[in-house]
Amino acid sequence: MTTDDWSALAGVSSTALALAAVVVALVAFRAEHRRARFETARALHQDLTTGEVALARRLIGSLHYGDFGSLARTNDWASALTAYFTLLWCFERIEGGRTALLRGGVRSFPRSADAVRYLDGLVAWHVAEYACGFAVARRKLAEAAATEIADGESAASFQRLLRALQDDGIIDRRYSAGDCRESGCPCSCHQGPTPELGSD
C-alpha cells in the first residue's frame, strides 16, 4: 500500500470512529432524556401523595365524605381553607409539569410521550376523585364562612388537567370540575354508603 492509501484508510477510520461516537452519544442522550422525563412524572405523583399535601388530602376528604362537623365546631375553618388551596396548588404543579413534558418531547423520539402516559395513569383516579371533592369541599367551606371561596385562578389548572384526561379517555366525562351534579356524578360519595375496610 502506498502512503496515499494509508492516508485514505486512516481518514475513513477516523470518520467511522467519529460517526460511532455520535451514535453512542445520541443513544446515551435519548436514554437520559427518557429517564429524566419519567423522574419528573414520578416526582409530580410523589408530591401529590406525601408530606403536607397528604395531610391536606385527609382534611379535604373529611369535607368531601362527611359534613363540616368538628371543623365548624372548633372554628378550624382556616386550616380547612389552607388544606383546600394546598391541594389545588399541587394539582397546578402537576398540570404545569404535564404541560412541560408534552412540550419538551423530542419529535424524533417516538416514545417521548411515554412519561406523560405514565403520569396520567398515576394521577387519573386522584383527579377524578377531586373533580367532585373540590366542588363539595368548596361548598361546605363557603357555607361555614358565609362567603364565596375565591379560587378561580387556582382551580383553572385543575380544570385543564381534568379536561385533558377526559379528552384522552382516561377519566369519565360525567365528572365536572367545580360543579358536582350529584345525580349524574360517578363519585363514590353519591353511590350510597361506603363499606368499611375488612367487611364482607
Salt bridges, closest charged atoms under 4 A:
GLU32 OE2 - ARG35 NH2 2.76
GLU39 OE2 - ARG42 NH2 2.59
ASP47 OD2 - ARG93 NE 2.62
GLU95 OE2 - ARG160 NE 3.43
ASP114 OD2 - ARG34 NH2 3.13
ASP114 OD2 - ARG111 NE 3.20
ASP114 OD1 - ARG117 NH2 2.31
ASP120 OD1 - ARG98 NE 2.70
GLU129 OE2 - HIS64 ND1 3.76
GLU143 OE2 - ARG139 NE 3.60
ASP151 OD2 - ARG138 NE 2.70
ASP167 OD1 - ARG173 NH2 2.96
ASP168 OD2 - ARG98 NH2 3.09
ASP172 OD2 - ARG174 NH2 2.80
ASP179 OD2 - ARG181 NE 3.54
GLU182 OE2 - ARG139 NH1 3.97
